[in-house]
Each structure stands twice: as structure tokens, then as C-alpha cells.
Amino acid sequence: MDWEAIGAGGWPDNTAFAALPADRRAEVVESALDWASSRVESAPAAARRVAETALHLLDGHGLDEPLLRARSGLLAGVVAARTGDSHEAVLHFEEILHAPPAPGTEWVRLAALVNCGTQLSDSDPDRAFALLDEAFGEALSSGAAQVAANVAVTLGSLHRREGRVEKARQVYETGLRGLADEAGAEPGTPRDMSVLACLHGNLGNLLTDDLERHREAARHLTRAVACFQAAGDTEKADQRYFHLVCAHLAAGDFDQALTLFVQGRGRSGGDAFRQVLDEGRWTQAPAGQLPSWEAAFTATLEKKDTAVTAEARALLLAARVHIRARLDDPVAALALLRDGDFTALPDGVLRRFFQTTVIELAESSGCGGAQWALSWLHDTTDLVDWAGVKAAFLAERATAVLLERARDAAARTPGAPEVPVPPGVGAAPRSTPEPVSSNSTRRAGSWREGWR
């Protein structure tokens, strides 16, 4: 058979196939599986056509080959899933599970259990639990540690998603113990290392996020980073690396967290470092360490890495604004707020940053900015249209108050130079702009009560 032609959409020569003796026909089907198996990753659509052709040849010509039939169905299901046809994939896997037991097909049935449970994890979680639990038990009892570990990744995640945290932890740890006991050493293939990395990473995230066992989590996350690197998956290695930084921050190990963040500046692909900024635990670092954190954030910005998004760069700026405010340096905070990485952001993103940085600064400066902003949020229903107006108003009001602080500080210092006034600063309106949207509502006087 010309599998290349069939993979490209051609038809098999049924007449020639029917003329072959039974043993030769089995060899032809075997060659189809070999051809398709080697192309599951590189050409899944072509592999699917050939795998389905193998099933057609077996069924259409009445070949009694249970193992060959099961293998063909398994491969057809795998490539159907790979091409996005989950429904068809499940049909192939269920057919294997419902077939009468046959010698030599045990491993195919186990693989069908795993694949079917994985495919159903979102659409039918109860059925997925049943299938994966059965697969996990069979893999452990038969000594198939690699299969058990692979199942543990999905099964543990399902338990955690449903709130069964302790059960998820037990599944992850059982999978890891099986790998350690199998040969006294960790697996060496990239796929096996990826499974090991997922187990360590998932367990580490569970321990720090759900159980607050942060230092234990850090040990697993360290292993996850090393295993993902060994598997050649740098993106996931970077993600777990900054999860590791967060675990150290949660444990209060600020020195270690800062050291890792500085060493990980080359891992900015995919904005992985945003995990540290989003969680915000670095803000609890001792004041004496803040200049070092600012230096690390500044160095990340200065890389000009095209993989770092504009929003992530603005997050780094927001972190520096926070540091300057804590160190009582309003002039530097004002300068950072005027940075182009802030002003170039969409209105919706600007609103988020001004709520978390500028409003915080305004409140700490005594102008009641946070209270006013919350009233504005409750009073204005058409937030999307007015995000830019609100952000601009808050920016001017906050910068005006901060500038007053800077001027007062300079006035108390003999011989201090006059504080420069950035363009537009200090001209904040004395009342909020009135919304004109017909579907906006406002509680009279609510935002003004917070205005001082």
C-alpha cells in the first residue's frame, strides 16, 4: 500500500488487499500502524487517515486479529484527539474498553483507559474519575510505574479541581514514589522527564497554594524546573522557576527569593516573571531590601526583551512606583507614572494599574483617593466608556498631591533646588467629570463624601 498517498487523501486498493493471504494482510495493516505512529506529532491528519484505513481493512475483510484491531483503534483515537476530534477519539477508546478480553491486549486496554479518561476530564468529570482511578490502580498493580505517573498528573489535577486537596496530594506522591522505585533512578527520555516535572510542579503548587507548606513546595518546584529543562521545555521551566520564587516569598525567605529573581532575569520568555508581581508578596520584604528589588525590576525592564509584553512592563513600573512611595520619594514616583509604558496601555488596563498604584499613592498622601475611586466604581455603570476619563482624572489628582509633598519636603531643606513641575501636573480638576451615558446611575453625593 502507498501510505503516503493514502495519508494525503487517496484510497486503498481493496481488490489487491483481498487477494493477499491472511498473514500477508496482517503485515500490510502492521505497516500502516508503523507509518502512522511515526507521524502522530509531525503529520497527525495524515496519520489519522492511515490509522482509520487500517481499521477499515481489518473490519471490511473480516480479519480475526484482536491485538491488531485494538492497536489500530488506540492509534485512531490518539490521532483523532490530536486533530481536535475529542468525540471520535472517545468512541475509539470506548470500543476497546467494551471489547471482550483477548490475550496480549491488556496494555492496549490500559492505554485506552488513560486516554479516554483524559479526553473526558472536562466534559464528563465523573466518568473521567472512574476511568482514571481504574487505570491508576491497574498501572500500580502491574508495576507500570511510568503509566501510573502519567495518570497521576491528570487524576491529581481533577481531584484538586474538585477541592479534594489531600487526595490530589496522595496521588501525586504515589506517582513520584513509583518512579523512584522502578529503577532507582529518574527516567531519561524527554517525555518521561516531562511527566516527572509535571508531578513535582503540580505537587509544589498544591503544597504552597492550598496547604501553605511553602518550603516543602520549594523543594518540589526546584525539581520541576530541572526536569522541564532536561525535557527541553524551557517555557514550563520558566513558569515553575517563578512559582519557586513565589514559594520562597510565601515562606518569608526574602533573601533567597530575591537571589532567584535576579538569577532568573534571562527567563522572561512568556512573561513568566509576572507570577511574582501578580501575587505581590515581594511587597512584604524588609524596607532595607526594597532598593535591591527595584534594581532587579529595573534590570528586567532594561533588557528590552521583545517577549515581555507592554502590560508586563507596566507591572514592573508599578512595582517600582510602589517602592519609591514606600521609600518616601514622591518625585521619582511621579516620573515613573509618566512613563510611556503606562500611557500606551489600553484604557481597561490603565484602570487596573491606576487602581492598584496611583490610587494607593493618593490614599497614602491623604487625599482620600481610594475611597473616592470605590464610590466612582459603584456610581458609574458604563465603566468601559469612562475608563480613560477616570484614569486621567485619578492620575492628575494623585500627581498633584504627590507634587505638593515633594515641594513641602524641598521647602524644609535649606538650599534645596526648586522641584520641577512636569507638564500637566498640578492642574487636577476640583470636581469629577460628569458621565453623560444615558444608562449611567449615580448616588447623589456619595463620591463627594470621600473628597477632601
TAVEN-V607121 format. One record per backbone hydrogen bond with DSSP energy under -1.0 kcal/mol. NH is the residue of the N-H (numbers start at 1). CO is the residue of the C=O. Records with the same first field share a line. If there is no record, write none. Layout:
BEGIN
NH = CO + CO
END
This chain:
BEGIN
3 = 1
6 = 2
7 = 3
8 = 4
9 = 6
10 = 5
14 = 12
17 = 13
18 = 14
19 = 15
20 = 17
25 = 21
26 = 22
27 = 23
28 = 24
29 = 25
30 = 26
31 = 27
32 = 28
33 = 29
34 = 30
35 = 31
36 = 32
37 = 33
38 = 34
39 = 36
43 = 39
47 = 43
48 = 44
49 = 45
50 = 46
51 = 47
52 = 48
53 = 49
54 = 50
55 = 51
56 = 52
57 = 53
58 = 54
59 = 55
60 = 56
61 = 57
63 = 58
65 = 63
69 = 65
70 = 66
71 = 67
72 = 68
73 = 69
74 = 70
75 = 71
76 = 72
77 = 73
78 = 74
79 = 75
80 = 76
81 = 77
82 = 78
83 = 79
84 = 81
85 = 80
86 = 84
89 = 85
90 = 86
91 = 87
92 = 88
93 = 89
94 = 90
95 = 91
96 = 92
97 = 93
98 = 94
105 = 102
109 = 105
110 = 106
111 = 107
112 = 108
113 = 109
114 = 110
115 = 111
116 = 112
117 = 113
118 = 114
119 = 115
120 = 116
124 = 120
128 = 124
129 = 125
130 = 126
131 = 127
132 = 128
133 = 129
134 = 130
135 = 131
136 = 132
137 = 133
138 = 134
139 = 135
140 = 136
141 = 137
142 = 138
144 = 139
145 = 143
148 = 144
149 = 145
150 = 146
151 = 147
152 = 148
153 = 149
155 = 151
156 = 152
157 = 153
158 = 154
159 = 155
160 = 156
161 = 157
162 = 158
163 = 160
164 = 159
165 = 163
168 = 164
169 = 165
170 = 166
171 = 167
172 = 168
173 = 169
174 = 170
175 = 171
176 = 172
177 = 173
178 = 174
179 = 175
180 = 176
181 = 177
182 = 178
193 = 189
194 = 190
195 = 191
196 = 192
197 = 193
198 = 194
199 = 195
200 = 196
201 = 197
202 = 198
203 = 199
204 = 200
205 = 201
206 = 202
207 = 203
208 = 204
209 = 205
210 = 206
211 = 206
213 = 207
217 = 213
218 = 214
219 = 215
220 = 216
221 = 217
222 = 218
223 = 219
224 = 220
225 = 221
226 = 222
227 = 223
228 = 224
229 = 225
230 = 226
231 = 227
232 = 229
233 = 228
234 = 232
237 = 233
238 = 234
239 = 235
240 = 236
241 = 237
242 = 238
243 = 239
244 = 240
245 = 241
246 = 242
247 = 243
248 = 244
249 = 245
250 = 246
251 = 247
252 = 249
253 = 248
254 = 252
257 = 253
258 = 254
259 = 255
260 = 256
261 = 257
262 = 258
263 = 259
264 = 260
265 = 262
267 = 264
271 = 268
274 = 271
275 = 272
276 = 273
277 = 273
278 = 274
279 = 275
280 = 276
283 = 280
284 = 281
285 = 282
289 = 286
290 = 287
293 = 289
294 = 290
295 = 291
296 = 292
297 = 293
298 = 294
299 = 295
300 = 296
301 = 297
302 = 298
304 = 301
308 = 305
313 = 309
314 = 310
315 = 311
316 = 312
317 = 313
318 = 314
319 = 315
320 = 316
321 = 317
322 = 318
323 = 319
324 = 320
325 = 321
326 = 322
327 = 323
328 = 325
329 = 324
333 = 329
334 = 330
335 = 331
336 = 332
337 = 333
339 = 336
342 = 339
343 = 339
344 = 340
345 = 342
350 = 346
351 = 347
352 = 348
353 = 349
354 = 350
355 = 351
356 = 352
357 = 353
359 = 354
361 = 357
362 = 358
363 = 359
364 = 360
365 = 361
366 = 363
367 = 362
372 = 368
373 = 369
374 = 370
375 = 371
376 = 372
377 = 373
378 = 374
379 = 375
380 = 376
383 = 381
386 = 382
390 = 386
391 = 387
392 = 388
393 = 389
394 = 390
395 = 391
396 = 392
397 = 393
398 = 394
399 = 395
400 = 396
401 = 397
402 = 398
403 = 399
404 = 400
405 = 401
406 = 402
407 = 403
408 = 404
409 = 405
410 = 406
411 = 407
412 = 408
413 = 410
416 = 413
425 = 422
440 = 437
446 = 443
449 = 445
451 = 448
END
